[in-house]
């Protein structure tokens, strides 16, 4: 469950005191059985009351996999300095959560992530459905894995065609993840889940990416990459999630 996360969206570059605003705080919650609709109704009231002007939240619901039915409550565009600040109405806010939020929940988890601009591709594309991969990376090859993700973006920018025009990826690295580095990749499905069908965007030359990579970095580096991208991943969890605008800050 510690790997349940997510993510979104692209942040601005600098905030007060030159603090980067590329931090995303994610609370993942699971309503009790039979309490889904009651939770949603109560949360809409809470959002309207406490998250309309500040600490705006975007909510996503997991649709598939073993975490189906969980919600991600996402506060993006933060800086690390944001964690030093207290709400002026902190007590009232907490009391409201105790009365109208936590009683409906079976489980809650938290994760903090940094959006990786250099690892992301067409990151500002809008979507309502998302394919999420949560990968646990071996710490010994974390730097090499990050280098290959950067190279993937370089090659992707060279590619042409409907698939590449529609491809949109946001990559996050979990902060304070201890000895298990976590990389979250979110593919923004602008054309919905249907776009995951083979050849949805027409026939794709699968060897083209490999050809461009070899042309740019060489055959030896491709062979190393091919092995690394499999060997570096200790665990991968994948799921589809959807945007819940009705539960998000308006």
C-alpha positions as CSV (number, residue, x, y, z in Angstrom):
1,X,0.0,0.0,0.0
2,X,3.0,2.3,0.5
3,X,3.3,2.4,-3.3
4,X,-0.2,3.7,-3.9
5,X,0.3,7.1,-5.2
6,X,0.1,9.3,-8.0
7,X,0.3,12.2,-9.1
8,X,-0.1,15.2,-11.4
9,X,0.3,18.1,-12.7
10,X,3.0,20.4,-14.0
11,X,4.0,23.1,-11.6
12,X,5.5,26.5,-12.1
13,X,9.2,26.9,-11.7
14,X,9.9,29.2,-8.8
15,X,8.1,30.5,-5.7
16,X,8.9,32.9,-3.0
17,X,12.5,32.6,-1.7
18,X,13.4,30.7,-4.9
19,X,11.6,27.5,-3.6
20,X,10.8,25.1,-6.4
21,X,7.1,24.4,-6.7
22,X,7.4,20.9,-8.1
23,X,6.3,19.0,-5.1
24,X,3.0,17.1,-5.0
25,X,1.5,15.8,-1.7
26,X,-0.9,12.8,-2.2
27,X,-3.2,11.4,0.4
28,X,-4.7,8.0,-0.7
29,X,-7.9,7.0,1.0
30,X,-10.3,4.0,0.9
31,X,-13.9,4.4,2.0
32,X,-15.4,1.7,4.1
33,X,-17.6,-0.9,2.4
34,X,-21.1,0.6,1.8
35,X,-19.8,4.2,2.5
36,X,-18.6,5.3,-0.9
37,X,-21.5,7.6,-1.7
38,X,-21.6,8.9,1.9
39,X,-17.9,9.7,1.7
40,X,-18.2,11.5,-1.6
41,X,-21.1,13.6,-0.4
42,X,-19.3,14.6,2.8
43,X,-16.1,15.3,1.0
44,X,-17.8,17.6,-1.5
45,X,-19.0,19.7,1.4
46,X,-15.5,19.7,3.0
47,X,-13.8,20.8,-0.2
48,X,-16.2,23.6,-0.8
49,X,-15.7,24.9,2.7
50,X,-11.9,24.5,3.2
51,X,-10.2,24.0,-0.2
52,X,-11.9,26.6,-2.4
53,X,-9.3,29.4,-2.1
54,X,-6.3,27.7,-0.6
55,X,-4.7,24.2,-0.6
56,X,-6.7,23.4,-3.7
57,X,-7.1,19.7,-4.2
58,X,-7.5,17.5,-7.4
59,X,-9.1,14.2,-6.8
60,X,-8.6,10.9,-8.8
61,X,-10.4,7.6,-8.4
62,X,-8.5,4.3,-9.1
63,X,-10.6,2.2,-11.4
64,X,-8.6,-1.0,-11.8
65,X,-6.3,-3.4,-10.0
66,X,-6.1,-4.3,-6.3
67,X,-6.4,-0.7,-5.3
68,X,-9.7,-0.1,-7.2
69,X,-11.9,2.1,-5.1
70,X,-9.2,4.2,-3.6
71,X,-9.1,8.0,-4.1
72,X,-6.0,10.1,-4.6
73,X,-6.4,13.6,-2.9
74,X,-3.7,15.6,-4.7
75,X,-2.2,18.9,-3.7
76,X,0.3,19.9,-6.4
77,X,2.4,23.0,-7.1
78,X,3.9,22.9,-3.6
79,X,7.4,23.7,-2.4
80,X,9.2,22.1,0.5
81,X,8.6,25.3,2.4
82,X,4.9,24.6,2.2
83,X,5.3,21.9,4.9
84,X,6.5,24.6,7.3
85,X,3.3,26.6,7.0
86,X,0.2,26.1,9.1
87,X,-3.3,26.9,8.0
88,X,-4.9,29.9,9.8
89,X,-7.9,27.7,10.4
90,X,-6.0,24.5,11.2
91,X,-8.0,23.6,14.3
92,X,-11.4,24.1,12.5
93,X,-10.2,22.2,9.5
94,X,-9.0,19.3,11.5
95,X,-12.2,19.1,13.5
96,X,-14.2,19.0,10.3
97,X,-12.1,16.1,9.0
98,X,-12.6,14.2,12.3
99,X,-16.4,14.6,12.0
100,X,-17.1,14.4,8.3
101,X,-14.1,12.6,6.7
102,X,-12.3,10.0,8.7
103,X,-15.4,8.2,10.0
104,X,-16.1,7.0,6.4
105,X,-12.6,5.7,5.7
106,X,-11.1,2.3,6.1
107,X,-7.6,3.2,5.2
108,X,-5.4,6.3,4.6
109,X,-1.9,6.6,3.2
110,X,0.4,9.6,2.4
111,X,3.2,10.1,-0.2
112,X,5.2,13.1,-1.3
113,X,6.6,13.3,-4.8
114,X,8.8,15.6,-6.9
115,X,7.8,16.2,-10.5
116,X,10.7,15.5,-12.8
117,X,10.6,17.9,-15.7
118,X,13.5,16.4,-17.6
119,X,12.0,12.9,-17.5
120,X,8.5,14.0,-18.6
121,X,7.1,14.3,-22.1
122,X,4.3,16.5,-23.4
123,X,3.5,16.9,-19.8
124,X,0.8,19.6,-20.0
125,X,-1.7,17.5,-22.1
126,X,-5.2,17.4,-20.6
127,X,-6.9,14.2,-19.9
128,X,-9.6,12.6,-17.7
129,X,-8.2,9.0,-17.7
130,X,-4.6,8.0,-16.8
131,X,-2.4,4.9,-16.9
132,X,-0.2,4.8,-13.8
133,X,2.9,2.8,-13.3
134,X,4.5,2.7,-9.9
135,X,7.9,1.2,-10.1
136,X,10.3,0.3,-7.3
137,X,13.8,0.7,-8.5
138,X,17.0,-0.9,-7.3
139,X,18.9,1.8,-5.5
140,X,22.2,0.6,-7.0
141,X,21.1,1.5,-10.5
142,X,18.8,4.5,-9.7
143,X,21.1,7.0,-11.4
144,X,21.5,4.9,-14.5
145,X,17.7,4.4,-14.7
146,X,17.1,8.1,-14.5
147,X,19.7,8.7,-17.3
148,X,17.8,6.3,-19.5
149,X,14.5,8.0,-18.8
150,X,16.1,11.3,-19.9
151,X,17.4,9.6,-23.1
152,X,13.9,8.3,-23.8
153,X,12.6,11.9,-23.8
154,X,15.4,13.0,-26.2
155,X,14.4,10.2,-28.6
156,X,10.7,10.7,-28.2
157,X,11.1,14.4,-29.3
158,X,12.6,13.1,-32.5
159,X,9.7,10.8,-33.3
160,X,6.8,11.6,-35.7
161,X,3.3,10.2,-36.0
162,X,-0.1,10.3,-34.3
163,X,1.0,8.0,-31.4
164,X,3.9,10.3,-30.5
165,X,1.8,13.4,-30.9
166,X,-0.8,12.0,-28.4
167,X,1.8,10.5,-26.0
168,X,2.0,12.5,-22.7
169,X,3.9,11.4,-19.6
170,X,4.5,12.9,-16.2
171,X,7.2,11.3,-14.1
172,X,7.5,11.7,-10.3
173,X,10.1,10.5,-7.9
174,X,8.9,9.8,-4.3
175,X,10.7,11.8,-1.6
176,X,11.8,10.2,1.7
177,X,11.2,6.7,0.4
178,X,14.0,5.1,2.4
179,X,16.0,2.3,0.8
180,X,13.4,1.7,-2.0
181,X,13.4,4.4,-4.7
182,X,9.9,4.8,-6.2
183,X,9.3,6.2,-9.7
184,X,5.8,7.0,-10.7
185,X,5.0,7.4,-14.4
186,X,1.6,8.8,-15.4
187,X,0.4,8.6,-19.0
188,X,-2.3,11.1,-19.7
189,X,-4.8,9.4,-22.0
190,X,-6.3,12.3,-23.9
191,X,-8.3,9.9,-26.0
192,X,-9.4,7.8,-23.1
193,X,-8.7,4.2,-22.1
194,X,-9.6,3.1,-25.7
195,X,-6.4,4.6,-26.9
196,X,-4.5,1.7,-25.2
197,X,-5.8,-0.6,-27.9
198,X,-3.0,-1.8,-30.3
199,X,-2.9,0.4,-33.4
200,X,-5.5,2.9,-32.1
201,X,-3.4,5.6,-33.7
202,X,-2.6,3.5,-36.7
203,X,0.3,1.2,-37.5
204,X,3.4,2.0,-35.5
205,X,6.9,1.0,-36.6
206,X,8.0,-0.6,-33.3
207,X,11.6,-0.7,-34.4
208,X,11.7,3.1,-35.0
209,X,12.5,4.1,-31.4
210,X,15.3,1.5,-31.2
211,X,16.7,2.7,-34.6
212,X,16.7,6.3,-33.5
213,X,18.3,5.4,-30.1
214,X,21.1,3.4,-31.8
215,X,21.6,6.2,-34.3
216,X,22.0,8.7,-31.4
217,X,23.8,6.7,-28.7
218,X,25.1,3.5,-30.4
219,X,24.4,-0.2,-30.3
220,X,26.4,-0.9,-27.2
221,X,24.3,1.6,-25.2
222,X,21.1,0.2,-26.5
223,X,22.0,-3.3,-25.4
224,X,22.9,-1.9,-21.9
225,X,19.6,0.0,-21.8
226,X,17.6,-3.1,-22.9
227,X,18.9,-5.0,-20.0
228,X,18.8,-2.2,-17.5
229,X,15.1,-1.3,-18.0
230,X,14.1,-4.8,-17.0
231,X,16.7,-5.6,-14.3
232,X,16.4,-2.2,-12.5
233,X,12.7,-2.7,-11.6
234,X,12.1,-4.7,-8.5
235,X,8.4,-4.3,-8.6
236,X,5.8,-2.6,-10.8
237,X,2.2,-1.8,-10.0
238,X,-0.1,-0.6,-12.8
239,X,-3.6,0.8,-12.7
240,X,-6.1,3.1,-14.5
241,X,-7.4,6.1,-12.7
242,X,-9.9,8.8,-13.6
243,X,-10.2,12.5,-12.8
244,X,-13.1,13.3,-10.4
245,X,-13.7,17.0,-11.1
246,X,-16.9,16.8,-9.0
247,X,-14.8,16.1,-5.9
248,X,-12.0,18.5,-6.7
249,X,-11.6,22.2,-5.8
250,X,-13.6,24.4,-8.1
